[in-house]
Structure formats: C-alpha cells, structure tokens
C-alpha cells in the first residue's frame, strides 16, 4: 500500500543543531575524478568533497580549508571568504603525511 500524503509529510527531519560534532573522514578523490578531462579534475574534486561533506555532515554550508584547497589545486589557488548564510557549517581540512589509507576509520573529535 502506498503511503498517503499525510504519512509522507510526517517524516522527521534530523536537526543538525542538536548533533554538533567534529568528525574526520577520508575522501577517496580518485573515485570522483576518474575518467575526467585533466583540466576538469580539480574543480570536480572540490565539488565532490563539498558534496561528500554535505551528505555525511548534514549541512549545506561547506567551507574548504585553504590548505586542502592548495593540496587539491597544487598551485595555491584559494577560495574566497563568504559571509555565512547558515548557523552551522562544515570545515574540511587537509591532513598531510598519510601514505597508506588502509585501515583508516572515521572518528568523532571532541575539541571541548
């Protein structure tokens, strides 16, 4: 039996304000840029990182750390700072020095 219109509208939306956490994720960028033209690889990777963070963290406002941006672009192009449109945002950073990704797991980081 198909859900009625009332049942479909009763779906709960998860509030990100209640779940303020810091997490570390490893994004497999090669999967995002596979079979892409050389000049389109970096913009596709940045868009993929933003989409990944939006999907996993539940926020629409995702800001890329300048170090991550430099690591992806490898020529030092940086994002422009923008005014925040939402209360919560995701801040993605680059972790240098990781050579082997086998066995890495996502962690919740408490900074308080």
Biopython code that builds the backbone (N, CA, C, O; Angstrom):
import numpy as np
from Bio.PDB.StructureBuilder import StructureBuilder

atoms = [
    (1, "UNK", "N", (0.832, -1.162, 0.000)),
    (1, "UNK", "CA", (0.000, 0.000, 0.000)),
    (1, "UNK", "C", (0.891, 1.245, 0.000)),
    (1, "UNK", "O", (1.818, 1.344, 0.804)),
    (2, "UNK", "N", (0.621, 2.170, -0.877)),
    (2, "UNK", "CA", (1.412, 3.391, -0.994)),
    (2, "UNK", "C", (1.097, 4.333, 0.170)),
    (2, "UNK", "O", (-0.049, 4.399, 0.616)),
    (3, "UNK", "N", (2.098, 5.058, 0.663)),
    (3, "UNK", "CA", (1.839, 5.972, 1.774)),
    (3, "UNK", "C", (0.958, 7.138, 1.325)),
    (3, "UNK", "O", (1.098, 7.658, 0.218)),
    (4, "UNK", "N", (0.075, 7.519, 2.192)),
    (4, "UNK", "CA", (-0.795, 8.651, 1.870)),
    (4, "UNK", "C", (-0.018, 9.943, 2.009)),
    (4, "UNK", "O", (1.129, 9.958, 2.457)),
    (5, "UNK", "N", (-0.663, 11.019, 1.616)),
    (5, "UNK", "CA", (0.009, 12.314, 1.647)),
    (5, "UNK", "C", (0.316, 12.737, 3.087)),
    (5, "UNK", "O", (1.342, 13.371, 3.332)),
    (6, "UNK", "N", (-0.547, 12.399, 4.032)),
    (6, "UNK", "CA", (-0.308, 12.747, 5.424)),
    (6, "UNK", "C", (0.874, 11.965, 5.990)),
    (6, "UNK", "O", (1.678, 12.508, 6.748)),
    (7, "UNK", "N", (0.977, 10.684, 5.617)),
    (7, "UNK", "CA", (2.070, 9.872, 6.114)),
    (7, "UNK", "C", (3.396, 10.353, 5.554)),
    (7, "UNK", "O", (4.401, 10.355, 6.264)),
    (8, "UNK", "N", (3.415, 10.756, 4.308)),
    (8, "UNK", "CA", (4.649, 11.215, 3.678)),
    (8, "UNK", "C", (5.125, 12.523, 4.296)),
    (8, "UNK", "O", (6.331, 12.756, 4.369)),
    (9, "UNK", "N", (4.214, 13.384, 4.743)),
    (9, "UNK", "CA", (4.609, 14.668, 5.307)),
    (9, "UNK", "C", (5.050, 14.547, 6.758)),
    (9, "UNK", "O", (5.608, 15.502, 7.298)),
    (10, "UNK", "N", (4.824, 13.414, 7.411)),
    (10, "UNK", "CA", (5.185, 13.223, 8.805)),
    (10, "UNK", "C", (6.629, 12.737, 8.982)),
    (10, "UNK", "O", (7.055, 12.488, 10.110)),
    (11, "UNK", "N", (7.374, 12.599, 7.906)),
    (11, "UNK", "CA", (8.754, 12.154, 8.022)),
    (11, "UNK", "C", (9.546, 13.179, 8.825)),
    (11, "UNK", "O", (9.423, 14.386, 8.617)),
    (12, "UNK", "N", (10.345, 12.682, 9.730)),
    (12, "UNK", "CA", (11.119, 13.565, 10.587)),
    (12, "UNK", "C", (12.382, 14.022, 9.878)),
    (12, "UNK", "O", (13.050, 13.251, 9.190)),
    (13, "UNK", "N", (12.683, 15.275, 10.065)),
    (13, "UNK", "CA", (13.903, 15.841, 9.522)),
    (13, "UNK", "C", (14.884, 15.991, 10.672)),
    (13, "UNK", "O", (14.559, 16.586, 11.700)),
    (14, "UNK", "N", (16.076, 15.457, 10.502)),
    (14, "UNK", "CA", (17.084, 15.494, 11.556)),
    (14, "UNK", "C", (17.639, 16.904, 11.667)),
    (14, "UNK", "O", (18.033, 17.504, 10.667)),
    (15, "UNK", "N", (17.670, 17.429, 12.879)),
    (15, "UNK", "CA", (18.203, 18.753, 13.132)),
    (15, "UNK", "C", (19.688, 18.651, 13.423)),
    (15, "UNK", "O", (20.105, 17.918, 14.320)),
    (16, "UNK", "N", (20.487, 19.389, 12.659)),
    (16, "UNK", "CA", (21.932, 19.358, 12.855)),
    (16, "UNK", "C", (22.342, 20.164, 14.085)),
    (16, "UNK", "O", (23.433, 19.954, 14.615)),
    (17, "UNK", "N", (21.504, 21.069, 14.545)),
    (17, "UNK", "CA", (21.842, 21.865, 15.714)),
    (17, "UNK", "C", (21.957, 21.009, 16.971)),
    (17, "UNK", "O", (22.730, 21.343, 17.869)),
    (18, "UNK", "N", (21.213, 19.926, 17.052)),
    (18, "UNK", "CA", (21.277, 19.046, 18.211)),
    (18, "UNK", "C", (22.510, 18.145, 18.167)),
    (18, "UNK", "O", (22.972, 17.680, 19.209)),
    (19, "UNK", "N", (23.036, 17.901, 16.989)),
    (19, "UNK", "CA", (24.139, 16.965, 16.812)),
    (19, "UNK", "C", (25.420, 17.673, 16.383)),
    (19, "UNK", "O", (26.005, 17.303, 15.365)),
    (20, "UNK", "N", (25.872, 18.678, 17.127)),
    (20, "UNK", "CA", (27.082, 19.397, 16.765)),
    (20, "UNK", "C", (28.288, 18.543, 17.158)),
    (20, "UNK", "O", (28.571, 18.360, 18.342)),
    (21, "UNK", "N", (28.994, 18.023, 16.150)),
    (21, "UNK", "CA", (30.152, 17.152, 16.372)),
    (21, "UNK", "C", (31.240, 17.505, 15.368)),
    (21, "UNK", "O", (30.997, 18.177, 14.365)),
    (22, "UNK", "N", (32.440, 17.036, 15.665)),
    (22, "UNK", "CA", (33.561, 17.161, 14.745)),
    (22, "UNK", "C", (33.952, 15.753, 14.335)),
    (22, "UNK", "O", (34.149, 14.885, 15.185)),
    (23, "UNK", "N", (34.064, 15.526, 13.035)),
    (23, "UNK", "CA", (34.409, 14.194, 12.536)),
    (23, "UNK", "C", (35.545, 14.304, 11.542)),
    (23, "UNK", "O", (35.714, 15.332, 10.885)),
    (24, "UNK", "N", (36.318, 13.244, 11.435)),
    (24, "UNK", "CA", (37.372, 13.145, 10.430)),
    (24, "UNK", "C", (36.975, 12.065, 9.435)),
    (24, "UNK", "O", (36.710, 10.926, 9.821)),
    (25, "UNK", "N", (36.934, 12.419, 8.164)),
    (25, "UNK", "CA", (36.609, 11.477, 7.102)),
    (25, "UNK", "C", (37.765, 11.420, 6.116)),
    (25, "UNK", "O", (38.517, 12.382, 5.961)),
    (26, "UNK", "N", (37.894, 10.294, 5.461)),
    (26, "UNK", "CA", (38.830, 10.139, 4.359)),
    (26, "UNK", "C", (38.014, 10.049, 3.079)),
    (26, "UNK", "O", (37.187, 9.151, 2.920)),
    (27, "UNK", "N", (38.255, 10.989, 2.167)),
    (27, "UNK", "CA", (37.515, 11.036, 0.905)),
    (27, "UNK", "C", (38.410, 10.467, -0.183)),
    (27, "UNK", "O", (39.528, 10.940, -0.391)),
    (28, "UNK", "N", (37.916, 9.451, -0.875)),
    (28, "UNK", "CA", (38.664, 8.842, -1.976)),
    (28, "UNK", "C", (38.437, 9.696, -3.224)),
    (28, "UNK", "O", (37.455, 9.513, -3.943)),
    (29, "UNK", "N", (39.352, 10.625, -3.471)),
    (29, "UNK", "CA", (39.188, 11.597, -4.551)),
    (29, "UNK", "C", (39.345, 10.936, -5.916)),
    (29, "UNK", "O", (38.749, 11.394, -6.891)),
    (30, "UNK", "N", (40.132, 9.875, -6.004)),
    (30, "UNK", "CA", (40.338, 9.209, -7.293)),
    (30, "UNK", "C", (39.023, 8.710, -7.878)),
    (30, "UNK", "O", (38.834, 8.739, -9.094)),
    (31, "UNK", "N", (38.109, 8.252, -7.015)),
    (31, "UNK", "CA", (36.803, 7.806, -7.500)),
    (31, "UNK", "C", (36.017, 8.956, -8.110)),
    (31, "UNK", "O", (35.222, 8.751, -9.027)),
    (32, "UNK", "N", (36.239, 10.174, -7.600)),
    (32, "UNK", "CA", (35.496, 11.337, -8.078)),
    (32, "UNK", "C", (36.000, 11.833, -9.431)),
    (32, "UNK", "O", (35.212, 12.289, -10.259)),
    (33, "UNK", "N", (37.317, 11.743, -9.658)),
    (33, "UNK", "CA", (37.902, 12.344, -10.858)),
    (33, "UNK", "C", (38.251, 11.318, -11.932)),
    (33, "UNK", "O", (38.848, 11.666, -12.951)),
    (34, "UNK", "N", (37.892, 10.084, -11.717)),
    (34, "UNK", "CA", (38.199, 9.041, -12.694)),
    (34, "UNK", "C", (37.502, 9.342, -14.016)),
    (34, "UNK", "O", (36.329, 9.712, -14.042)),
    (35, "UNK", "N", (38.231, 9.180, -15.100)),
    (35, "UNK", "CA", (37.746, 9.394, -16.464)),
    (35, "UNK", "C", (37.334, 10.838, -16.723)),
    (35, "UNK", "O", (36.482, 11.094, -17.574)),
    (36, "UNK", "N", (37.923, 11.778, -16.003)),
    (36, "UNK", "CA", (37.657, 13.194, -16.245)),
    (36, "UNK", "C", (38.809, 13.792, -17.035)),
    (36, "UNK", "O", (39.944, 13.320, -16.964)),
    (37, "UNK", "N", (38.502, 14.821, -17.774)),
    (37, "UNK", "CA", (39.494, 15.565, -18.514)),
    (37, "UNK", "C", (40.463, 16.219, -17.534)),
    (37, "UNK", "O", (40.057, 16.607, -16.439)),
    (38, "UNK", "N", (41.738, 16.349, -17.907)),
    (38, "UNK", "CA", (42.753, 16.858, -16.986)),
    (38, "UNK", "C", (42.403, 18.222, -16.418)),
    (38, "UNK", "O", (42.583, 18.454, -15.222)),
    (39, "UNK", "N", (41.912, 19.116, -17.239)),
    (39, "UNK", "CA", (41.599, 20.473, -16.776)),
    (39, "UNK", "C", (40.353, 20.524, -15.907)),
    (39, "UNK", "O", (40.124, 21.521, -15.222)),
    (40, "UNK", "N", (39.545, 19.471, -15.918)),
    (40, "UNK", "CA", (38.308, 19.463, -15.134)),
    (40, "UNK", "C", (38.429, 18.622, -13.862)),
    (40, "UNK", "O", (37.470, 18.522, -13.097)),
    (41, "UNK", "N", (39.590, 18.018, -13.630)),
    (41, "UNK", "CA", (39.744, 17.134, -12.475)),
    (41, "UNK", "C", (39.673, 17.879, -11.144)),
    (41, "UNK", "O", (38.975, 17.442, -10.229)),
    (42, "UNK", "N", (40.377, 18.985, -11.028)),
    (42, "UNK", "CA", (40.402, 19.695, -9.752)),
    (42, "UNK", "C", (39.052, 20.305, -9.392)),
    (42, "UNK", "O", (38.613, 20.134, -8.255)),
    (43, "UNK", "N", (38.360, 21.013, -10.304)),
    (43, "UNK", "CA", (37.035, 21.509, -9.936)),
    (43, "UNK", "C", (36.064, 20.382, -9.581)),
    (43, "UNK", "O", (35.225, 20.548, -8.696)),
    (44, "UNK", "N", (36.168, 19.250, -10.256)),
    (44, "UNK", "CA", (35.315, 18.112, -9.950)),
    (44, "UNK", "C", (35.643, 17.553, -8.573)),
    (44, "UNK", "O", (34.738, 17.165, -7.833)),
    (45, "UNK", "N", (36.920, 17.507, -8.220)),
    (45, "UNK", "CA", (37.323, 17.009, -6.906)),
    (45, "UNK", "C", (36.807, 17.921, -5.796)),
    (45, "UNK", "O", (36.319, 17.436, -4.776)),
    (46, "UNK", "N", (36.910, 19.231, -5.982)),
    (46, "UNK", "CA", (36.415, 20.181, -4.979)),
    (46, "UNK", "C", (34.900, 20.036, -4.819)),
    (46, "UNK", "O", (34.395, 20.006, -3.697)),
    (47, "UNK", "N", (34.184, 19.949, -5.925)),
    (47, "UNK", "CA", (32.728, 19.769, -5.857)),
    (47, "UNK", "C", (32.373, 18.444, -5.184)),
    (47, "UNK", "O", (31.408, 18.373, -4.423)),
    (48, "UNK", "N", (33.142, 17.403, -5.460)),
    (48, "UNK", "CA", (32.895, 16.102, -4.845)),
    (48, "UNK", "C", (33.143, 16.118, -3.340)),
    (48, "UNK", "O", (32.399, 15.496, -2.582)),
    (49, "UNK", "N", (34.191, 16.830, -2.899)),
    (49, "UNK", "CA", (34.473, 16.950, -1.470)),
    (49, "UNK", "C", (33.346, 17.699, -0.776)),
    (49, "UNK", "O", (32.930, 17.325, 0.321)),
    (50, "UNK", "N", (32.852, 18.752, -1.409)),
    (50, "UNK", "CA", (31.751, 19.531, -0.839)),
    (50, "UNK", "C", (30.487, 18.680, -0.763)),
    (50, "UNK", "O", (29.787, 18.698, 0.249)),
    (51, "UNK", "N", (30.195, 17.938, -1.825)),
    (51, "UNK", "CA", (29.002, 17.085, -1.826)),
    (51, "UNK", "C", (29.104, 15.983, -0.773)),
    (51, "UNK", "O", (28.118, 15.665, -0.106)),
    (52, "UNK", "N", (30.294, 15.401, -0.623)),
    (52, "UNK", "CA", (30.517, 14.371, 0.390)),
    (52, "UNK", "C", (30.272, 14.932, 1.793)),
    (52, "UNK", "O", (29.606, 14.301, 2.614)),
    (53, "UNK", "N", (30.810, 16.113, 2.056)),
    (53, "UNK", "CA", (30.642, 16.729, 3.380)),
    (53, "UNK", "C", (29.183, 17.088, 3.638)),
    (53, "UNK", "O", (28.693, 16.931, 4.756)),
    (54, "UNK", "N", (28.487, 17.569, 2.611)),
    (54, "UNK", "CA", (27.068, 17.891, 2.776)),
    (54, "UNK", "C", (26.270, 16.639, 3.109)),
    (54, "UNK", "O", (25.404, 16.667, 3.983)),
    (55, "UNK", "N", (26.556, 15.548, 2.419)),
    (55, "UNK", "CA", (25.805, 14.311, 2.611)),
    (55, "UNK", "C", (26.074, 13.694, 3.984)),
    (55, "UNK", "O", (25.145, 13.235, 4.650)),
    (56, "UNK", "N", (27.337, 13.679, 4.410)),
    (56, "UNK", "CA", (27.681, 12.995, 5.646)),
    (56, "UNK", "C", (27.530, 13.849, 6.893)),
    (56, "UNK", "O", (27.298, 13.312, 7.976)),
    (57, "UNK", "N", (27.655, 15.161, 6.769)),
    (57, "UNK", "CA", (27.562, 16.023, 7.948)),
    (57, "UNK", "C", (26.196, 16.675, 8.096)),
    (57, "UNK", "O", (25.863, 17.148, 9.182)),
    (58, "UNK", "N", (25.401, 16.713, 7.043)),
    (58, "UNK", "CA", (24.050, 17.250, 7.129)),
    (58, "UNK", "C", (23.982, 18.766, 7.125)),
    (58, "UNK", "O", (23.007, 19.336, 7.616)),
    (59, "UNK", "N", (24.997, 19.437, 6.579)),
    (59, "UNK", "CA", (24.961, 20.893, 6.475)),
    (59, "UNK", "C", (25.095, 21.295, 5.014)),
    (59, "UNK", "O", (25.767, 20.616, 4.237)),
    (60, "UNK", "N", (24.466, 22.381, 4.646)),
    (60, "UNK", "CA", (24.552, 22.862, 3.272)),
    (60, "UNK", "C", (25.769, 23.764, 3.073)),
    (60, "UNK", "O", (26.308, 23.850, 1.970)),
    (61, "UNK", "N", (26.199, 24.434, 4.140)),
    (61, "UNK", "CA", (27.331, 25.354, 4.066)),
    (61, "UNK", "C", (28.610, 24.583, 4.369)),
    (61, "UNK", "O", (28.854, 24.204, 5.515)),
    (62, "UNK", "N", (29.428, 24.350, 3.340)),
    (62, "UNK", "CA", (30.693, 23.634, 3.494)),
    (62, "UNK", "C", (31.805, 24.573, 3.072)),
    (62, "UNK", "O", (31.783, 25.117, 1.968)),
    (63, "UNK", "N", (32.780, 24.762, 3.951)),
    (63, "UNK", "CA", (33.917, 25.630, 3.658)),
    (63, "UNK", "C", (35.174, 24.785, 3.533)),
    (63, "UNK", "O", (35.450, 23.929, 4.373)),
    (64, "UNK", "N", (35.923, 25.036, 2.485)),
    (64, "UNK", "CA", (37.141, 24.280, 2.229)),
    (64, "UNK", "C", (38.314, 25.035, 2.854)),
    (64, "UNK", "O", (38.483, 26.233, 2.627)),
    (65, "UNK", "N", (39.122, 24.324, 3.642)),
    (65, "UNK", "CA", (40.305, 24.915, 4.251)),
    (65, "UNK", "C", (41.288, 25.310, 3.148)),
    (65, "UNK", "O", (41.443, 24.577, 2.172)),
    (66, "UNK", "N", (41.950, 26.453, 3.291)),
    (66, "UNK", "CA", (42.919, 26.850, 2.261)),
    (66, "UNK", "C", (44.028, 25.827, 2.027)),
    (66, "UNK", "O", (44.499, 25.674, 0.900)),
    (67, "UNK", "N", (44.450, 25.124, 3.082)),
    (67, "UNK", "CA", (45.499, 24.106, 2.903)),
    (67, "UNK", "C", (44.989, 22.931, 2.080)),
    (67, "UNK", "O", (45.721, 22.390, 1.250)),
    (68, "UNK", "N", (43.736, 22.531, 2.304)),
    (68, "UNK", "CA", (43.131, 21.472, 1.496)),
    (68, "UNK", "C", (42.978, 21.946, 0.060)),
    (68, "UNK", "O", (43.235, 21.193, -0.880)),
    (69, "UNK", "N", (42.559, 23.192, -0.107)),
    (69, "UNK", "CA", (42.397, 23.751, -1.440)),
    (69, "UNK", "C", (43.736, 23.790, -2.176)),
    (69, "UNK", "O", (43.808, 23.461, -3.360)),
    (70, "UNK", "N", (44.795, 24.193, -1.470)),
    (70, "UNK", "CA", (46.126, 24.222, -2.088)),
    (70, "UNK", "C", (46.595, 22.816, -2.440)),
    (70, "UNK", "O", (47.202, 22.597, -3.489)),
    (71, "UNK", "N", (46.304, 21.858, -1.546)),
    (71, "UNK", "CA", (46.728, 20.485, -1.819)),
    (71, "UNK", "C", (46.004, 19.925, -3.040)),
    (71, "UNK", "O", (46.590, 19.175, -3.821)),
    (72, "UNK", "N", (44.745, 20.283, -3.205)),
    (72, "UNK", "CA", (43.991, 19.783, -4.356)),
    (72, "UNK", "C", (44.426, 20.508, -5.625)),
    (72, "UNK", "O", (44.649, 19.873, -6.656)),
    (73, "UNK", "N", (44.547, 21.809, -5.560)),
    (73, "UNK", "CA", (44.923, 22.575, -6.747)),
    (73, "UNK", "C", (46.409, 22.458, -7.048)),
    (73, "UNK", "O", (46.805, 22.484, -8.213)),
    (74, "UNK", "N", (47.236, 22.330, -6.017)),
    (74, "UNK", "CA", (48.696, 22.205, -6.148)),
    (74, "UNK", "C", (49.340, 23.416, -6.809)),
    (74, "UNK", "O", (50.493, 23.342, -7.235)),
    (75, "UNK", "N", (48.622, 24.524, -6.902)),
    (75, "UNK", "CA", (49.202, 25.757, -7.423)),
    (75, "UNK", "C", (48.850, 26.949, -6.543)),
    (75, "UNK", "O", (49.195, 28.085, -6.870)),
    (76, "UNK", "N", (48.175, 26.703, -5.441)),
    (76, "UNK", "CA", (47.926, 27.749, -4.472)),
    (76, "UNK", "C", (46.692, 28.597, -4.700)),
    (76, "UNK", "O", (46.557, 29.634, -4.050)),
    (77, "UNK", "N", (45.774, 28.213, -5.593)),
    (77, "UNK", "CA", (44.541, 28.971, -5.735)),
    (77, "UNK", "C", (43.714, 28.786, -4.481)),
    (77, "UNK", "O", (43.656, 27.685, -3.933)),
    (78, "UNK", "N", (43.079, 29.839, -4.025)),
    (78, "UNK", "CA", (42.343, 29.780, -2.770)),
    (78, "UNK", "C", (40.888, 30.157, -2.978)),
    (78, "UNK", "O", (40.524, 30.832, -3.942)),
    (79, "UNK", "N", (40.066, 29.698, -2.038)),
    (79, "UNK", "CA", (38.653, 30.078, -2.045)),
    (79, "UNK", "C", (38.498, 31.492, -1.527)),
    (79, "UNK", "O", (39.307, 31.954, -0.722)),
    (80, "UNK", "N", (37.469, 32.181, -1.978)),
    (80, "UNK", "CA", (37.136, 33.482, -1.432)),
    (80, "UNK", "C", (36.308, 33.281, -0.177)),
    (80, "UNK", "O", (35.462, 32.388, -0.121)),
    (81, "UNK", "N", (36.551, 34.115, 0.837)),
    (81, "UNK", "CA", (35.738, 34.040, 2.049)),
    (81, "UNK", "C", (34.363, 34.603, 1.754)),
    (81, "UNK", "O", (34.222, 35.626, 1.084)),
    (82, "UNK", "N", (33.356, 33.921, 2.265)),
    (82, "UNK", "CA", (31.978, 34.349, 2.061)),
    (82, "UNK", "C", (31.304, 34.529, 3.403)),
    (82, "UNK", "O", (31.702, 33.915, 4.393)),
    (83, "UNK", "N", (30.285, 35.369, 3.439)),
    (83, "UNK", "CA", (29.503, 35.514, 4.655)),
    (83, "UNK", "C", (28.677, 34.254, 4.851)),
    (83, "UNK", "O", (28.181, 33.659, 3.894)),
    (84, "UNK", "N", (28.538, 33.859, 6.117)),
    (84, "UNK", "CA", (27.789, 32.640, 6.425)),
    (84, "UNK", "C", (26.307, 32.885, 6.222)),
    (84, "UNK", "O", (25.760, 33.876, 6.706)),
    (85, "UNK", "N", (25.662, 31.984, 5.508)),
    (85, "UNK", "CA", (24.227, 32.073, 5.279)),
    (85, "UNK", "C", (23.465, 31.214, 6.281)),
    (85, "UNK", "O", (22.272, 31.421, 6.501)),
    (86, "UNK", "N", (24.154, 30.249, 6.888)),
    (86, "UNK", "CA", (23.504, 29.343, 7.826)),
    (86, "UNK", "C", (24.251, 29.348, 9.153)),
    (86, "UNK", "O", (25.385, 29.821, 9.226)),
    (87, "UNK", "N", (23.623, 28.827, 10.200)),
    (87, "UNK", "CA", (24.221, 28.812, 11.529)),
    (87, "UNK", "C", (25.354, 27.794, 11.628)),
    (87, "UNK", "O", (26.369, 28.063, 12.270)),
    (88, "UNK", "N", (25.198, 26.646, 11.009)),
    (88, "UNK", "CA", (26.213, 25.599, 11.062)),
    (88, "UNK", "C", (26.896, 25.463, 9.710)),
    (88, "UNK", "O", (26.293, 25.685, 8.659)),
    (89, "UNK", "N", (28.164, 25.095, 9.766)),
    (89, "UNK", "CA", (28.899, 24.843, 8.536)),
    (89, "UNK", "C", (29.887, 23.719, 8.782)),
    (89, "UNK", "O", (30.193, 23.387, 9.927)),
    (90, "UNK", "N", (30.383, 23.140, 7.705)),
    (90, "UNK", "CA", (31.377, 22.082, 7.766)),
    (90, "UNK", "C", (32.693, 22.659, 7.267)),
    (90, "UNK", "O", (32.723, 23.351, 6.249)),
    (91, "UNK", "N", (33.780, 22.382, 7.976)),
    (91, "UNK", "CA", (35.095, 22.901, 7.618)),
    (91, "UNK", "C", (35.987, 21.723, 7.256)),
    (91, "UNK", "O", (36.352, 20.934, 8.128)),
    (92, "UNK", "N", (36.341, 21.593, 5.990)),
    (92, "UNK", "CA", (37.143, 20.468, 5.514)),
    (92, "UNK", "C", (38.614, 20.868, 5.472)),
    (92, "UNK", "O", (38.953, 21.930, 4.950)),
    (93, "UNK", "N", (39.493, 20.020, 6.021)),
    (93, "UNK", "CA", (40.922, 20.318, 6.058)),
    (93, "UNK", "C", (41.732, 19.182, 5.458)),
    (93, "UNK", "O", (41.227, 18.078, 5.256)),
    (94, "UNK", "N", (43.002, 19.472, 5.176)),
    (94, "UNK", "CA", (43.942, 18.507, 4.607)),
    (94, "UNK", "C", (44.826, 17.969, 5.721)),
    (94, "UNK", "O", (45.322, 18.739, 6.543)),
    (95, "UNK", "N", (45.029, 16.650, 5.759)),
    (95, "UNK", "CA", (45.914, 16.033, 6.737)),
    (95, "UNK", "C", (47.123, 15.511, 5.973)),
    (95, "UNK", "O", (47.024, 14.499, 5.280)),
    (96, "UNK", "N", (48.268, 16.190, 6.090)),
    (96, "UNK", "CA", (49.455, 15.752, 5.338)),
    (96, "UNK", "C", (50.128, 14.558, 6.000)),
    (96, "UNK", "O", (49.947, 14.304, 7.191)),
    (97, "UNK", "N", (50.903, 13.837, 5.210)),
    (97, "UNK", "CA", (51.725, 12.766, 5.757)),
    (97, "UNK", "C", (51.098, 11.391, 5.764)),
    (97, "UNK", "O", (51.731, 10.447, 6.240)),
    (98, "UNK", "N", (49.897, 11.229, 5.267)),
    (98, "UNK", "CA", (49.283, 9.903, 5.231)),
    (98, "UNK", "C", (49.645, 9.259, 3.897)),
    (98, "UNK", "O", (49.286, 9.761, 2.832)),
    (99, "UNK", "N", (50.361, 8.142, 3.973)),
    (99, "UNK", "CA", (50.768, 7.456, 2.749)),
    (99, "UNK", "C", (49.962, 6.197, 2.510)),
    (99, "UNK", "O", (49.812, 5.766, 1.367)),
    (100, "UNK", "N", (49.430, 5.592, 3.588)),
    (100, "UNK", "CA", (48.670, 4.364, 3.453)),
    (100, "UNK", "C", (47.277, 4.586, 4.039)),
    (100, "UNK", "O", (47.151, 4.900, 5.222)),
    (101, "UNK", "N", (46.250, 4.428, 3.240)),
    (101, "UNK", "CA", (44.887, 4.661, 3.683)),
    (101, "UNK", "C", (44.219, 3.390, 4.193)),
    (101, "UNK", "O", (43.066, 3.431, 4.623)),
    (102, "UNK", "N", (44.920, 2.270, 4.153)),
    (102, "UNK", "CA", (44.341, 1.008, 4.599)),
    (102, "UNK", "C", (44.146, 1.026, 6.107)),
    (102, "UNK", "O", (45.080, 1.315, 6.856)),
    (103, "UNK", "N", (42.948, 0.722, 6.547)),
    (103, "UNK", "CA", (42.667, 0.642, 7.977)),
    (103, "UNK", "C", (42.257, 1.964, 8.616)),
    (103, "UNK", "O", (41.990, 2.001, 9.817)),
    (104, "UNK", "N", (42.199, 3.049, 7.844)),
    (104, "UNK", "CA", (41.749, 4.323, 8.410)),
    (104, "UNK", "C", (40.249, 4.264, 8.670)),
    (104, "UNK", "O", (39.488, 3.718, 7.871)),
    (105, "UNK", "N", (39.841, 4.827, 9.783)),
    (105, "UNK", "CA", (38.434, 4.861, 10.124)),
    (105, "UNK", "C", (38.010, 6.272, 10.460)),
    (105, "UNK", "O", (38.837, 7.108, 10.826)),
    (106, "UNK", "N", (36.723, 6.539, 10.338)),
    (106, "UNK", "CA", (36.188, 7.834, 10.693)),
    (106, "UNK", "C", (36.120, 7.960, 12.209)),
    (106, "UNK", "O", (35.778, 7.004, 12.905)),
    (107, "UNK", "N", (36.450, 9.145, 12.715)),
    (107, "UNK", "CA", (36.447, 9.353, 14.152)),
    (107, "UNK", "C", (35.677, 10.620, 14.502)),
    (107, "UNK", "O", (35.592, 11.544, 13.693)),
    (108, "UNK", "N", (35.122, 10.661, 15.697)),
    (108, "UNK", "CA", (34.485, 11.857, 16.216)),
    (108, "UNK", "C", (35.496, 12.532, 17.136)),
    (108, "UNK", "O", (35.982, 11.918, 18.085)),
    (109, "UNK", "N", (35.812, 13.800, 16.857)),
    (109, "UNK", "CA", (36.820, 14.529, 17.591)),
    (109, "UNK", "C", (36.138, 15.504, 18.534)),
    (109, "UNK", "O", (35.343, 16.335, 18.094)),
    (110, "UNK", "N", (36.434, 15.417, 19.825)),
    (110, "UNK", "CA", (35.908, 16.363, 20.802)),
    (110, "UNK", "C", (36.986, 17.390, 21.099)),
    (110, "UNK", "O", (38.039, 17.053, 21.640)),
    (111, "UNK", "N", (36.726, 18.655, 20.742)),
    (111, "UNK", "CA", (37.708, 19.710, 20.975)),
    (111, "UNK", "C", (37.421, 20.465, 22.246)),
    (111, "UNK", "O", (38.214, 21.318, 22.645)),
    (112, "UNK", "N", (36.316, 20.179, 22.892)),
    (112, "UNK", "CA", (35.965, 20.918, 24.090)),
    (112, "UNK", "C", (36.539, 20.293, 25.317)),
    (112, "UNK", "O", (36.334, 20.798, 26.420)),
]
sb = StructureBuilder()
sb.init_structure("model")
sb.init_model(0)
sb.init_chain("A")
sb.init_seg("    ")
for serial, (resi, resn, name, xyz) in enumerate(atoms, 1):
    if name == "N":
        sb.init_residue(resn, " ", resi, " ")
    sb.init_atom(name, np.array(xyz, "f"), 0.0, 1.0, " ", f" {name:<3s}", serial, name[0])
structure = sb.get_structure()
